[in-house]
Amino acid sequence: MSVRRLALILGDQLSFDLASLQALDPQQDAVLLAEVAAETDHVPHHPQKIALIFSSMRHFAEALRGCGWRVHYVKLDDPHNSGSLPAELQRWTTKLQASEVHLTECGDWRVEDQLRRCGLPLIWHADSRFICGRDEFARWAEGRKQLRMEFFYREMRRKTGLLINGDGTPVGGAWNFDAENRKALPKQIKAPMAARFPADAITQEVLELVAARFSHHYGSLAAFDYPVTHAEAEALWQHFLGFALPAFGDYQDAMAIGEPFLFHARISAALNIGLLDVRRLCADVEAAYWRGQVPLNAAEGFIRQLIGWREYVRGIYWLHMPEYAMRNAFGNTRALPEFYWTGKTRMKCMSQAIGQTLEHAYAHHIQRLMVTGNFALLAGIAPSQVCDWYLAVYMDAFDWVELPNTLGMVMHADGGYLGSKPYCASGQYIKRMSNYCGDCAYKVSESVGEQACPFNALYWHFLMRHRPQLSGNHRLGMIYRGLDKMSEAKQQGLWDRGEQLLARLDAGEIL
C-alpha cells in the first residue's frame, strides 16, 4: 500500500499537465483528491458550484485511473473523511507511508497557508497553467506605485506573440480595442442558444449529494448543465468559437432581460478548474481572426480578458495577500442587503442580475461590475461582505480571481491601486447598456422622489460623501464640475434622497 511520492490535487487543478502531476511516476506514485466540508462551508457556496467541482473531480479521478494512475479519492460522505484538506493530506501521507508530498501552488491564500503549516515534507511546484508566474509578476511590479493592467497586458502580448506583427507592433495599430466593445444589444439581434450538458450517472450522484447536504445554501440546482469533463469543456469552447465569438466584441458589455448568457463563452469556470488551457484558447481565437472568421475587436477583447486581466489580478492577489483582503479605503461598514441572497427587489436590473445568479450561478462581467457591484459601491457596503457574496454565488469564483476583481475593481477598496477610478455610475449607464429600465418599478429619468431610480441619487450621494478622496482624481474632474454647476437645492435634494435610501437599507427594507 505504501508509495514513494503522493500528489494532492485540488478541485481547481484538474489538468493532466499539472506541474505536481508531471513530477510523479504513475508506476510508483499516487494521487489524492478529497471533497472536504471545510471548502464547501467557509462561504455558503452556490449548490451548482459545489456540484461542478465535485463532479469534475470525480470524472478527473476516473480519467487518471484510465491513464494508469493510482488514485485515492475521498468523497464528502466518506465516514473517515476528516473534513479539511490538511487533515486528509496528513491522514493519507501516513497511511501510504509517502516520503514526499507534491503540490501545485493553490488558488487561495487561505488554503495554501493551511497546507504549508501542516507539518509534512511538502514539495511545491509553480502553477505553469498561467502565463505569468508569481515571481515574474513581482519583478514587473517592483518599483511601481500603481499597477495598470494595460501596461502589463502589453508585456503579455509581447511574451506570447498573440496578435503581434512581425515588427513587434500590435495588429490593427492599437493594443486595445475596448472602445469598440461597448454596444448595447439591438432588438433584432438574438443570442445563440446556450450549449447544455445533461448529467451522467456520476453527476447525478453528485447532484443528489449536494441537494441533501446544501439545501440551506442560496441558489438552485435545477438548471445545472455545465461541462464536467475535458471533452465537454472542449465542446462548450467550440460552440462559442462557432456561434458567439464573432459578436462577442460588439456586445460583451450588453445586458438584456431573459438573456443571461448573450454572446459570452461561459468557459471561465471550466478554465479556472483546469478543464481548458488558456494558451490553447488564445491560439484558437487568434487563428479565427487570421482566417477572417471574427473581427479584431472580438479577438483582441477576448484575448485581453485572458492574458491581460485574468493574469493581472492573479499577480496582484499573490503580491499582496493576505493584507490585501483587509483593505477598505472608504471605511464602509454597511451590511450586505438580504435581497442580494434572494433577488427580491423592485430594481429590475438588480432582480435580473441576482435572479439569474441564483438560477445559473452565473452573471457576466458588466452585470457584476455595473449592476450588483455598482450598487454595493454606491451604498457603502462593507467590502468583506461583498467579496464573500461574489465568492459564494458565482460558479467561476476562486479567491485569486474574485478578490482583486471585487475588492479592487468593484469596491475601489484598495484606494485606486488596481483601478484608476471607482466604477460608479447612475441608472443612465444601465439604461444605455440594457433594456432593464423600461420594465422597472422605478423611473430612471428621475433622481428624487419615491419613484426615482435608486442608482441616480445614490450615485451623487457617493460622490458628495467621498469628495475629499475623489475630487483630485483626473478621471472624475468633469463629473465634479457638473455637480458644482447644480443648484444648492438640487444638490440637497439628491443628498436627502440618498440619505433616505441608505436609511431604508439599514432598516432592512427592500428597495
PELIN-V968227 format. One record per residue. N is the residue number from 0. SS is DSSP state (H for helix, E for strand, L for the rest). PHI is phi in degrees with one decimal (NA if undefined). PSI is psi in radians with two decimals (NA if undefined). Layout:
n=N ss=SS phi=PHI psi=PSI
n=N ss=SS phi=PHI psi=PSI
This chain:
n=0 ss=L phi=NA psi=-0.37
n=1 ss=L phi=-71.4 psi=2.69
n=2 ss=L phi=-133.1 psi=2.79
n=3 ss=L phi=-77.5 psi=-0.81
n=4 ss=E phi=-136.0 psi=2.60
n=5 ss=E phi=-128.5 psi=2.34
n=6 ss=E phi=-113.0 psi=2.21
n=7 ss=E phi=-91.1 psi=2.13
n=8 ss=L phi=-110.8 psi=2.20
n=9 ss=L phi=-87.9 psi=2.94
n=10 ss=L phi=-67.7 psi=-0.23
n=11 ss=L phi=-110.7 psi=0.44
n=12 ss=L phi=-129.9 psi=0.72
n=13 ss=L phi=-90.7 psi=0.96
n=14 ss=L phi=-116.0 psi=2.36
n=15 ss=L phi=-66.8 psi=-0.43
n=16 ss=L phi=-99.5 psi=0.39
n=17 ss=L phi=-57.5 psi=2.39
n=18 ss=H phi=-57.7 psi=-0.76
n=19 ss=H phi=-67.4 psi=-0.56
n=20 ss=H phi=-70.9 psi=-0.68
n=21 ss=H phi=-66.3 psi=-0.41
n=22 ss=L phi=-79.9 psi=-0.17
n=23 ss=L phi=-104.9 psi=2.89
n=24 ss=L phi=-113.8 psi=2.06
n=25 ss=L phi=-62.0 psi=-0.31
n=26 ss=L phi=-80.1 psi=-0.41
n=27 ss=L phi=-120.2 psi=-0.37
n=28 ss=L phi=-114.1 psi=3.09
n=29 ss=E phi=-139.2 psi=2.83
n=30 ss=E phi=-121.9 psi=2.47
n=31 ss=E phi=-122.8 psi=2.28
n=32 ss=E phi=-127.6 psi=2.45
n=33 ss=E phi=-142.6 psi=2.28
n=34 ss=L phi=-90.0 psi=2.06
n=35 ss=L phi=-127.2 psi=2.54
n=36 ss=H phi=-62.6 psi=-0.58
n=37 ss=H phi=-60.4 psi=-0.52
n=38 ss=H phi=-89.7 psi=-0.17
n=39 ss=H phi=-94.1 psi=-0.38
n=40 ss=H phi=-116.1 psi=-0.07
n=41 ss=L phi=-67.0 psi=-0.44
n=42 ss=L phi=-135.2 psi=2.73
n=43 ss=L phi=-77.1 psi=1.34
n=44 ss=L phi=-56.5 psi=2.51
n=45 ss=L phi=-55.1 psi=2.35
n=46 ss=H phi=-54.8 psi=-0.59
n=47 ss=H phi=-68.2 psi=-0.57
n=48 ss=H phi=-67.4 psi=-0.76
n=49 ss=H phi=-63.0 psi=-0.75
n=50 ss=H phi=-62.9 psi=-0.74
n=51 ss=H phi=-58.7 psi=-0.85
n=52 ss=H phi=-68.6 psi=-0.80
n=53 ss=H phi=-65.2 psi=-0.78
n=54 ss=H phi=-64.7 psi=-0.74
n=55 ss=H phi=-64.9 psi=-0.68
n=56 ss=H phi=-61.7 psi=-0.78
n=57 ss=H phi=-66.5 psi=-0.71
n=58 ss=H phi=-64.9 psi=-0.69
n=59 ss=H phi=-66.0 psi=-0.70
n=60 ss=H phi=-59.8 psi=-0.73
n=61 ss=H phi=-64.9 psi=-0.69
n=62 ss=H phi=-64.5 psi=-0.70
n=63 ss=H phi=-64.3 psi=-0.74
n=64 ss=H phi=-60.2 psi=-0.68
n=65 ss=H phi=-64.3 psi=-0.39
n=66 ss=L phi=-92.4 psi=0.09
n=67 ss=L phi=97.3 psi=0.11
n=68 ss=L phi=-80.8 psi=2.57
n=69 ss=E phi=-88.5 psi=1.91
n=70 ss=E phi=-113.7 psi=2.25
n=71 ss=E phi=-108.1 psi=2.12
n=72 ss=E phi=-123.0 psi=2.22
n=73 ss=E phi=-109.2 psi=2.01
n=74 ss=L phi=-82.1 psi=2.78
n=75 ss=L phi=-60.1 psi=-0.65
n=76 ss=L phi=-93.5 psi=0.22
n=77 ss=L phi=-63.3 psi=2.20
n=78 ss=L phi=-61.9 psi=-0.35
n=79 ss=L phi=-92.2 psi=-0.04
n=80 ss=L phi=-64.6 psi=2.13
n=81 ss=L phi=-81.6 psi=-0.24
n=82 ss=L phi=97.3 psi=-0.12
n=83 ss=L phi=-140.1 psi=2.73
n=84 ss=H phi=-66.1 psi=-0.81
n=85 ss=H phi=-59.7 psi=-0.72
n=86 ss=H phi=-67.1 psi=-0.69
n=87 ss=H phi=-67.4 psi=-0.66
n=88 ss=H phi=-65.8 psi=-0.73
n=89 ss=H phi=-63.2 psi=-0.75
n=90 ss=H phi=-61.8 psi=-0.79
n=91 ss=H phi=-78.9 psi=-0.54
n=92 ss=H phi=-62.6 psi=-0.74
n=93 ss=H phi=-67.4 psi=-0.79
n=94 ss=H phi=-61.6 psi=-0.69
n=95 ss=H phi=-93.3 psi=-0.07
n=96 ss=L phi=54.5 psi=0.73
n=97 ss=L phi=-72.8 psi=2.35
n=98 ss=L phi=-86.1 psi=-0.36
n=99 ss=E phi=-136.8 psi=2.56
n=100 ss=E phi=-124.5 psi=2.16
n=101 ss=E phi=-108.6 psi=2.37
n=102 ss=E phi=-138.1 psi=2.60
n=103 ss=E phi=-96.6 psi=2.54
n=104 ss=L phi=-43.4 psi=2.41
n=105 ss=L phi=-82.7 psi=2.92
n=106 ss=L phi=-98.2 psi=0.06
n=107 ss=L phi=-137.2 psi=2.13
n=108 ss=H phi=-58.3 psi=-0.70
n=109 ss=H phi=-59.0 psi=-0.80
n=110 ss=H phi=-67.8 psi=-0.77
n=111 ss=H phi=-64.5 psi=-0.69
n=112 ss=H phi=-62.3 psi=-0.75
n=113 ss=H phi=-62.3 psi=-0.76
n=114 ss=H phi=-69.0 psi=-0.68
n=115 ss=H phi=-64.4 psi=-0.43
n=116 ss=L phi=-100.3 psi=0.26
n=117 ss=L phi=-83.9 psi=-0.06
n=118 ss=L phi=81.8 psi=0.31
n=119 ss=L phi=-106.7 psi=2.78
n=120 ss=L phi=-76.5 psi=1.48
n=121 ss=E phi=-90.5 psi=2.43
n=122 ss=E phi=-118.1 psi=2.04
n=123 ss=E phi=-97.5 psi=2.54
n=124 ss=E phi=-123.4 psi=2.44
n=125 ss=L phi=-64.5 psi=2.54
n=126 ss=L phi=-82.7 psi=1.69
n=127 ss=L phi=-75.0 psi=-0.03
n=128 ss=L phi=-70.0 psi=-0.32
n=129 ss=L phi=-95.5 psi=2.64
n=130 ss=L phi=-76.9 psi=-0.63
n=131 ss=L phi=-112.4 psi=2.04
n=132 ss=L phi=-73.0 psi=2.90
n=133 ss=H phi=-59.6 psi=-0.80
n=134 ss=H phi=-66.7 psi=-0.67
n=135 ss=H phi=-63.3 psi=-0.74
n=136 ss=H phi=-65.1 psi=-0.70
n=137 ss=H phi=-61.6 psi=-0.67
n=138 ss=H phi=-65.6 psi=-0.71
n=139 ss=H phi=-64.2 psi=-0.67
n=140 ss=H phi=-77.9 psi=-0.34
n=141 ss=L phi=-57.2 psi=2.22
n=142 ss=L phi=85.6 psi=-0.06
n=143 ss=L phi=-94.4 psi=2.28
n=144 ss=L phi=-74.3 psi=-0.61
n=145 ss=L phi=-131.5 psi=2.49
n=146 ss=L phi=-108.2 psi=1.82
n=147 ss=L phi=-93.8 psi=2.25
n=148 ss=H phi=-58.8 psi=-0.65
n=149 ss=H phi=-56.5 psi=-0.74
n=150 ss=H phi=-73.5 psi=-0.64
n=151 ss=H phi=-64.0 psi=-0.74
n=152 ss=H phi=-58.3 psi=-0.73
n=153 ss=H phi=-62.6 psi=-0.66
n=154 ss=H phi=-64.5 psi=-0.69
n=155 ss=H phi=-69.5 psi=-0.60
n=156 ss=H phi=-63.7 psi=-0.77
n=157 ss=H phi=-65.1 psi=-0.70
n=158 ss=H phi=-64.3 psi=-0.74
n=159 ss=H phi=-87.4 psi=-0.40
n=160 ss=L phi=77.9 psi=0.17
n=161 ss=L phi=-72.6 psi=2.24
n=162 ss=L phi=52.1 psi=0.77
n=163 ss=E phi=-118.2 psi=2.30
n=164 ss=L phi=-72.3 psi=2.94
n=165 ss=L phi=-61.1 psi=-0.45
n=166 ss=L phi=-91.6 psi=0.12
n=167 ss=L phi=89.8 psi=-0.02
n=168 ss=L phi=-87.0 psi=2.73
n=169 ss=E phi=-74.0 psi=2.48
n=170 ss=H phi=-59.9 psi=2.34
n=171 ss=H phi=88.0 psi=-0.08
n=172 ss=H phi=84.1 psi=0.04
n=173 ss=L phi=-144.4 psi=2.65
n=174 ss=L phi=-80.4 psi=-0.45
n=175 ss=L phi=-140.3 psi=2.21
n=176 ss=L phi=-113.3 psi=0.60
n=177 ss=H phi=-59.8 psi=-0.57
n=178 ss=H phi=-62.7 psi=-0.34
n=179 ss=H phi=-98.6 psi=0.22
n=180 ss=L phi=-113.6 psi=0.48
n=181 ss=L phi=-129.3 psi=0.54
n=182 ss=L phi=-85.8 psi=2.44
n=183 ss=L phi=-73.8 psi=2.77
n=184 ss=L phi=-81.5 psi=2.07
n=185 ss=L phi=-65.7 psi=2.65
n=186 ss=L phi=-60.3 psi=-0.58
n=187 ss=L phi=-82.5 psi=-0.13
n=188 ss=L phi=-96.8 psi=2.22
n=189 ss=L phi=-111.0 psi=2.46
n=190 ss=L phi=-75.8 psi=2.65
n=191 ss=L phi=-67.4 psi=2.71
n=192 ss=L phi=-63.1 psi=2.50
n=193 ss=L phi=-74.5 psi=2.50
n=194 ss=L phi=-74.2 psi=2.37
n=195 ss=L phi=-128.1 psi=2.62
n=196 ss=L phi=-130.4 psi=1.85
n=197 ss=L phi=-66.1 psi=2.67
n=198 ss=L phi=-74.4 psi=2.28
n=199 ss=L phi=-88.9 psi=-3.00
n=200 ss=H phi=-62.4 psi=-0.70
n=201 ss=H phi=-64.4 psi=-0.83
n=202 ss=H phi=-64.3 psi=-0.69
n=203 ss=H phi=-61.7 psi=-0.70
n=204 ss=H phi=-63.1 psi=-0.71
n=205 ss=H phi=-66.1 psi=-0.75
n=206 ss=H phi=-59.8 psi=-0.69
n=207 ss=H phi=-67.0 psi=-0.69
n=208 ss=H phi=-62.6 psi=-0.84
n=209 ss=H phi=-65.2 psi=-0.71
n=210 ss=H phi=-61.0 psi=-0.65
n=211 ss=H phi=-75.6 psi=-0.66
n=212 ss=H phi=-91.7 psi=-0.46
n=213 ss=L phi=-127.0 psi=0.56
n=214 ss=L phi=-65.6 psi=-0.34
n=215 ss=L phi=-82.8 psi=-0.15
n=216 ss=L phi=-81.4 psi=2.55
n=217 ss=L phi=-71.0 psi=2.49
n=218 ss=L phi=114.7 psi=2.61
n=219 ss=L phi=-102.4 psi=2.57
n=220 ss=L phi=-91.1 psi=-0.21
n=221 ss=L phi=-58.1 psi=-0.64
n=222 ss=L phi=-94.6 psi=0.24
n=223 ss=L phi=-61.2 psi=2.12
n=224 ss=L phi=-151.4 psi=0.55
n=225 ss=L phi=-85.8 psi=2.69
n=226 ss=L phi=-68.3 psi=2.42
n=227 ss=L phi=-124.8 psi=0.08
n=228 ss=L phi=-131.5 psi=2.87
n=229 ss=H phi=-61.6 psi=-0.67
n=230 ss=H phi=-66.0 psi=-0.74
n=231 ss=H phi=-67.0 psi=-0.69
n=232 ss=H phi=-62.3 psi=-0.67
n=233 ss=H phi=-64.1 psi=-0.70
n=234 ss=H phi=-64.0 psi=-0.70
n=235 ss=H phi=-62.9 psi=-0.72
n=236 ss=H phi=-63.9 psi=-0.78
n=237 ss=H phi=-65.3 psi=-0.59
n=238 ss=H phi=-63.0 psi=-0.76
n=239 ss=H phi=-63.8 psi=-0.81
n=240 ss=H phi=-58.1 psi=-0.72
n=241 ss=H phi=-81.0 psi=-0.56
n=242 ss=H phi=-117.9 psi=-0.39
n=243 ss=L phi=-119.1 psi=-0.57
n=244 ss=H phi=-57.2 psi=-0.70
n=245 ss=H phi=-56.5 psi=-0.57
n=246 ss=H phi=-99.3 psi=-0.10
n=247 ss=H phi=-58.2 psi=-0.74
n=248 ss=H phi=-59.5 psi=-0.83
n=249 ss=H phi=-66.9 psi=-0.73
n=250 ss=H phi=-115.7 psi=0.40
n=251 ss=L phi=-69.4 psi=-0.33
n=252 ss=L phi=-99.4 psi=-0.02
n=253 ss=L phi=-77.6 psi=2.71
n=254 ss=L phi=-137.2 psi=2.55
n=255 ss=L phi=-151.6 psi=2.53
n=256 ss=L phi=-59.9 psi=2.32
n=257 ss=L phi=72.6 psi=0.17
n=258 ss=L phi=-123.3 psi=1.43
n=259 ss=L phi=-71.0 psi=-0.40
n=260 ss=L phi=-112.8 psi=-0.59
n=261 ss=L phi=48.7 psi=-2.14
n=262 ss=L phi=-105.7 psi=0.40
n=263 ss=L phi=-85.1 psi=2.68
n=264 ss=L phi=-77.2 psi=-0.52
n=265 ss=L phi=60.1 psi=0.47
n=266 ss=L phi=-99.0 psi=-0.07
n=267 ss=H phi=-61.7 psi=-0.65
n=268 ss=H phi=-66.0 psi=-0.80
n=269 ss=H phi=-62.2 psi=-0.69
n=270 ss=H phi=-66.6 psi=-0.76
n=271 ss=H phi=-70.9 psi=-0.38
n=272 ss=H phi=-100.0 psi=-0.01
n=273 ss=L phi=103.2 psi=0.15
n=274 ss=L phi=-81.4 psi=-0.23
n=275 ss=L phi=-133.7 psi=2.75
n=276 ss=L phi=-112.5 psi=2.23
n=277 ss=H phi=-62.8 psi=-0.64
n=278 ss=H phi=-65.8 psi=-0.73
n=279 ss=H phi=-64.9 psi=-0.74
n=280 ss=H phi=-60.5 psi=-0.83
n=281 ss=H phi=-65.0 psi=-0.67
n=282 ss=H phi=-63.8 psi=-0.69
n=283 ss=H phi=-64.2 psi=-0.73
n=284 ss=H phi=-67.2 psi=-0.76
n=285 ss=H phi=-61.3 psi=-0.75
n=286 ss=H phi=-62.4 psi=-0.68
n=287 ss=H phi=-63.4 psi=-0.63
n=288 ss=H phi=-66.5 psi=-0.82
n=289 ss=H phi=-65.0 psi=-0.47
n=290 ss=L phi=-79.6 psi=-0.09
n=291 ss=L phi=81.0 psi=0.32
n=292 ss=L phi=-89.0 psi=-0.35
n=293 ss=L phi=-138.8 psi=2.60
n=294 ss=L phi=-73.9 psi=2.85
n=295 ss=H phi=-64.0 psi=-0.66
n=296 ss=H phi=-66.0 psi=-0.48
n=297 ss=H phi=-75.6 psi=-0.81
n=298 ss=H phi=-64.1 psi=-0.86
n=299 ss=H phi=-65.3 psi=-0.71
n=300 ss=H phi=-62.4 psi=-0.69
n=301 ss=H phi=-69.6 psi=-0.81
n=302 ss=H phi=-62.5 psi=-0.64
n=303 ss=H phi=-61.6 psi=-0.70
n=304 ss=H phi=-61.8 psi=-0.62
n=305 ss=H phi=-86.4 psi=-0.96
n=306 ss=H phi=-90.5 psi=-0.23
n=307 ss=H phi=-93.9 psi=-1.43
n=308 ss=H phi=-63.6 psi=-0.82
n=309 ss=H phi=-60.6 psi=-0.78
n=310 ss=H phi=-70.2 psi=-0.61
n=311 ss=H phi=-64.8 psi=-0.84
n=312 ss=H phi=-68.6 psi=-0.56
n=313 ss=H phi=-64.5 psi=-0.71
n=314 ss=H phi=-62.0 psi=-0.77
n=315 ss=H phi=-62.9 psi=-0.74
n=316 ss=H phi=-56.2 psi=-0.93
n=317 ss=H phi=-77.3 psi=-0.31
n=318 ss=H phi=-73.3 psi=-0.54
n=319 ss=H phi=-125.1 psi=0.00
n=320 ss=L phi=-75.6 psi=2.60
n=321 ss=L phi=-89.3 psi=-0.09
n=322 ss=H phi=-60.7 psi=-0.58
n=323 ss=H phi=-57.9 psi=-0.65
n=324 ss=H phi=-65.4 psi=-0.30
n=325 ss=H phi=-93.4 psi=-0.07
n=326 ss=L phi=-69.3 psi=2.51
n=327 ss=L phi=-158.1 psi=1.25
n=328 ss=L phi=-59.3 psi=-0.57
n=329 ss=L phi=-91.4 psi=-0.04
n=330 ss=L phi=65.9 psi=0.58
n=331 ss=L phi=-70.5 psi=2.43
n=332 ss=L phi=-133.2 psi=-0.08
n=333 ss=E phi=-66.3 psi=2.44
n=334 ss=L phi=-71.8 psi=2.59
n=335 ss=L phi=-65.3 psi=2.20
n=336 ss=L phi=-61.4 psi=2.58
n=337 ss=L phi=-61.0 psi=-0.49
n=338 ss=H phi=-68.6 psi=-0.22
n=339 ss=H phi=-65.1 psi=-0.48
n=340 ss=H phi=-92.9 psi=-0.31
n=341 ss=H phi=-115.4 psi=-0.41
n=342 ss=L phi=78.3 psi=0.10
n=343 ss=L phi=-87.2 psi=1.60
n=344 ss=L phi=-149.8 psi=2.64
n=345 ss=L phi=-79.5 psi=-0.21
n=346 ss=L phi=-75.7 psi=1.98
n=347 ss=H phi=-61.7 psi=-0.72
n=348 ss=H phi=-63.1 psi=-0.72
n=349 ss=H phi=-70.2 psi=-0.73
n=350 ss=H phi=-65.8 psi=-0.60
n=351 ss=H phi=-68.1 psi=-0.85
n=352 ss=H phi=-66.1 psi=-0.76
n=353 ss=H phi=-73.7 psi=-0.69
n=354 ss=H phi=-60.3 psi=-0.78
n=355 ss=H phi=-71.2 psi=-0.48
n=356 ss=H phi=-64.5 psi=-0.78
n=357 ss=H phi=-65.3 psi=-0.58
n=358 ss=H phi=-79.9 psi=-0.69
n=359 ss=H phi=-119.9 psi=-0.08
n=360 ss=L phi=57.2 psi=0.58
n=361 ss=L phi=-147.4 psi=2.45
n=362 ss=L phi=-153.5 psi=2.55
n=363 ss=L phi=-82.2 psi=3.07
n=364 ss=H phi=-62.9 psi=-0.58
n=365 ss=H phi=-75.6 psi=-0.62
n=366 ss=H phi=-61.8 psi=-0.67
n=367 ss=H phi=-73.0 psi=-0.76
n=368 ss=H phi=-79.2 psi=-0.83
n=369 ss=H phi=-103.5 psi=-0.03
n=370 ss=H phi=-115.1 psi=-1.41
n=371 ss=H phi=-64.6 psi=-0.69
n=372 ss=H phi=-71.1 psi=-0.75
n=373 ss=H phi=-59.5 psi=-0.77
n=374 ss=H phi=-63.6 psi=-0.75
n=375 ss=H phi=-62.1 psi=-0.68
n=376 ss=H phi=-64.9 psi=-0.87
n=377 ss=H phi=-64.1 psi=-0.59
n=378 ss=H phi=-84.6 psi=-0.11
n=379 ss=L phi=72.0 psi=0.69
n=380 ss=E phi=-73.6 psi=2.53
n=381 ss=L phi=-58.6 psi=2.19
n=382 ss=H phi=-55.9 psi=-0.66
n=383 ss=H phi=-62.8 psi=-0.63
n=384 ss=H phi=-71.6 psi=-0.65
n=385 ss=H phi=-66.4 psi=-0.75
n=386 ss=H phi=-62.1 psi=-0.75
n=387 ss=H phi=-63.1 psi=-0.66
n=388 ss=H phi=-64.7 psi=-0.85
n=389 ss=H phi=-60.7 psi=-0.72
n=390 ss=H phi=-63.5 psi=-0.63
n=391 ss=H phi=-75.8 psi=-0.75
n=392 ss=H phi=-93.8 psi=-0.27
n=393 ss=L phi=-104.5 psi=2.33
n=394 ss=L phi=-55.6 psi=-0.65
n=395 ss=L phi=-96.6 psi=0.14
n=396 ss=L phi=-85.2 psi=1.93
n=397 ss=L phi=-122.5 psi=2.65
n=398 ss=H phi=-55.3 psi=-0.71
n=399 ss=H phi=-62.2 psi=-0.55
n=400 ss=H phi=-99.0 psi=-0.60
n=401 ss=H phi=-72.7 psi=-0.78
n=402 ss=H phi=-63.1 psi=-0.92
n=403 ss=H phi=-63.2 psi=-0.66
n=404 ss=H phi=-61.0 psi=-0.78
n=405 ss=H phi=-79.8 psi=-0.94
n=406 ss=H phi=-68.1 psi=-0.73
n=407 ss=H phi=-85.1 psi=-0.94
n=408 ss=H phi=-82.2 psi=-0.83
n=409 ss=H phi=-71.6 psi=-0.92
n=410 ss=L phi=-95.0 psi=-0.16
n=411 ss=L phi=52.1 psi=0.52
n=412 ss=L phi=-77.8 psi=-0.19
n=413 ss=L phi=-91.1 psi=0.17
n=414 ss=L phi=74.0 psi=0.30
n=415 ss=L phi=100.5 psi=0.18
n=416 ss=L phi=-65.2 psi=-0.72
n=417 ss=L phi=-91.4 psi=-0.79
n=418 ss=L phi=-114.6 psi=2.50
n=419 ss=L phi=-75.7 psi=-0.25
n=420 ss=L phi=-155.8 psi=2.78
n=421 ss=L phi=-65.9 psi=2.46
n=422 ss=L phi=-88.3 psi=1.21
n=423 ss=L phi=-104.9 psi=2.57
n=424 ss=L phi=-158.5 psi=2.73
n=425 ss=L phi=-84.9 psi=-3.08
n=426 ss=H phi=-65.9 psi=-0.28
n=427 ss=H phi=-64.7 psi=-0.60
n=428 ss=H phi=-64.4 psi=-0.78
n=429 ss=H phi=-64.2 psi=-0.68
n=430 ss=H phi=-61.4 psi=-0.74
n=431 ss=H phi=-67.3 psi=-0.59
n=432 ss=H phi=-101.9 psi=0.08
n=433 ss=L phi=-152.1 psi=3.08
n=434 ss=L phi=-110.8 psi=0.36
n=435 ss=L phi=-64.9 psi=-0.69
n=436 ss=H phi=-69.5 psi=-0.47
n=437 ss=H phi=-66.9 psi=-0.39
n=438 ss=H phi=-115.9 psi=0.53
n=439 ss=L phi=-102.8 psi=2.63
n=440 ss=L phi=-69.2 psi=-0.38
n=441 ss=L phi=-100.7 psi=2.82
n=442 ss=E phi=-105.1 psi=2.01
n=443 ss=L phi=-68.9 psi=-0.32
n=444 ss=L phi=-78.6 psi=-0.15
n=445 ss=L phi=-115.1 psi=2.59
n=446 ss=L phi=-115.0 psi=-0.41
n=447 ss=L phi=-127.6 psi=2.74
n=448 ss=L phi=101.4 psi=2.81
n=449 ss=L phi=-63.7 psi=-0.49
n=450 ss=L phi=-91.2 psi=-0.04
n=451 ss=E phi=-73.1 psi=2.49
n=452 ss=L phi=-56.7 psi=2.15
n=453 ss=H phi=-58.0 psi=-0.54
n=454 ss=H phi=-60.7 psi=-0.56
n=455 ss=H phi=-66.7 psi=-0.99
n=456 ss=H phi=-67.6 psi=-0.66
n=457 ss=H phi=-63.6 psi=-0.58
n=458 ss=H phi=-61.5 psi=-0.87
n=459 ss=H phi=-71.2 psi=-0.60
n=460 ss=H phi=-62.3 psi=-0.74
n=461 ss=H phi=-59.3 psi=-0.81
n=462 ss=H phi=-66.1 psi=-0.65
n=463 ss=H phi=-67.6 psi=-0.83
n=464 ss=H phi=-73.5 psi=-0.36
n=465 ss=L phi=-110.3 psi=0.37
n=466 ss=H phi=-56.7 psi=-0.74
n=467 ss=H phi=-57.2 psi=-0.58
n=468 ss=H phi=-86.0 psi=-0.51
n=469 ss=H phi=-109.0 psi=-0.29
n=470 ss=L phi=-64.2 psi=-0.42
n=471 ss=L phi=-84.0 psi=-0.05
n=472 ss=L phi=-74.7 psi=2.12
n=473 ss=L phi=-64.1 psi=-0.42
n=474 ss=L phi=-81.7 psi=-0.17
n=475 ss=L phi=-110.1 psi=0.00
n=476 ss=H phi=-57.4 psi=-0.80
n=477 ss=H phi=-63.9 psi=-0.64
n=478 ss=H phi=-67.4 psi=-0.75
n=479 ss=H phi=-67.9 psi=-0.56
n=480 ss=H phi=-65.8 psi=-0.65
n=481 ss=H phi=-65.2 psi=-0.67
n=482 ss=H phi=-62.5 psi=-0.74
n=483 ss=H phi=-67.1 psi=-0.41
n=484 ss=H phi=-79.8 psi=-0.24
n=485 ss=L phi=-69.8 psi=2.63
n=486 ss=L phi=-67.4 psi=2.75
n=487 ss=H phi=-60.4 psi=-0.64
n=488 ss=H phi=-64.8 psi=-0.71
n=489 ss=H phi=-67.0 psi=-0.77
n=490 ss=H phi=-60.0 psi=-0.75
n=491 ss=H phi=-65.0 psi=-0.65
n=492 ss=H phi=-63.6 psi=-0.72
n=493 ss=H phi=-65.7 psi=-0.73
n=494 ss=H phi=-63.2 psi=-0.79
n=495 ss=H phi=-64.5 psi=-0.74
n=496 ss=H phi=-63.2 psi=-0.71
n=497 ss=H phi=-62.6 psi=-0.76
n=498 ss=H phi=-60.6 psi=-0.72
n=499 ss=H phi=-62.4 psi=-0.78
n=500 ss=H phi=-64.2 psi=-0.74
n=501 ss=H phi=-66.7 psi=-0.66
n=502 ss=H phi=-63.5 psi=-0.65
n=503 ss=H phi=-67.3 psi=-0.66
n=504 ss=H phi=-62.8 psi=-0.77
n=505 ss=H phi=-62.5 psi=-0.52
n=506 ss=L phi=-83.8 psi=-0.01
n=507 ss=L phi=80.1 psi=0.29
n=508 ss=L phi=-78.5 psi=2.66
n=509 ss=L phi=-88.6 psi=2.19
n=510 ss=L phi=-86.1 psi=NA
